[in-house]
Amino acid sequence: MKVTSGSVLSPILVSELLNRGEAVIVLLIGSTGSKIETENTLKTLKSYDVISNKRDMPVVAFYRENSSEKTRSQVDKEIQTAIVMLAAIFSGDNRELDSSDLKNFLNYPKVTSYKACLSQLDFFSGKVVLNKGEVPYSLVSLIDNDTSADVDIPVEYQAAGFLSEAALKSMSFARPIHAIVLGGVFHNVVDRLNQRLKYFEESRKAVIEKSISGNENSTDEGLIL
């Protein structure tokens, strides 16, 4: 029996959905606890980048990473928050925000000067603060009557909508709520993962791989008497 892991099946599904012209967002968790986990994470990211190139469509991913700096429980909570944010944005109940706006948001090459690539999706509640080297490709904002969608970042495409009454009552996040597709993120992630692999390799080379038993005689069972 051949078992296909999520890291193999998910990219295949994403590739097919993009080929059909569907709107796709990947919720992706990487791990760096071991060499194999790090390698698998790196291969998955590279697979999504290749898929983006082959389909000439962005692969938009909300990426988080299990590591010594962030526990699995913390990562799980951030994934759950992302799902809540996405449910609000794609609910279809936000006034002045329609399906065409959301399609342009994900397929940003149609409305910006940026080329398709593996891109990071992130969310901001209130003020938007980007890290050095991050480039905003497209932006969707959810506002209420007391807030503005204006942001102090050089984004080429932005769509905004007013949160529905139900969302206003159920969501405790500060407004405005911004969803941003970013470039310049995964290059740094891949560089860091490669450094992590280098660390594992250097650690392996530091081990003296020499038998402690030497050439002593032993029984057929392997016992030295």
ZITA-V506204 format. One line per field, one symbol per residue. ss: DSSP state (H for helix, E for strand, C for the rest). phi: phi as a letter, one per 30 degrees, with the letter a starting at -180 (. if undefined). psi: psi as a letter, one per 40 degrees, with the letter a starting at -180 (. if undefined). Layout:
ss: ???
phi: ???
psi: ???
This chain:
ss: CCCCCHHHHHHHHHHHHHHCCCCCEEEEEEECCCHHHHHHHHHHHHHHHHHHHHHCCCEEEEEEEECCCCCHHHHHHHHHHHHHHHHHHCCCCCECCCHHHHHHHHCHHHCCCCCCCEEEEEEEECCCCCCCCCEEEEEEEEECCCCCCCCCCCCCEEEEEECCHHHHHHCCCCCCEEEEEEECCHHHHHHHHHHHHHHHHHHHHCCCCCCCCCCCCCCCCCCCC
phi: .cccdddcdeddddddddddiddbbccbccbbdbddddddddddddddddeedddhbdccbccbbdaddbdddddddddddddddddddcdiccdiccddedddedcdedbbcdddadbdcbbbcjdcbcdejdcddabbbcbbdcbcddbcbdcdbbbbbdededdddcccddcdcccbcccicddddddddddddddddddddddddbdddicddbdddjdcc
psi: hhhhideddddddddddddeeihhhhhhhiiediddddddddddddddddddddefiihhhhhihhaddhiddddddddddddddddddedeehhehiddddddddgdddeieiihihihhiihhbihhiihehhhdihhhhiaeeiiehifigidhhiiihiiddddddheiiiihhhhhiiedddddddddddddddddddddehhghheeafiiiideeih.
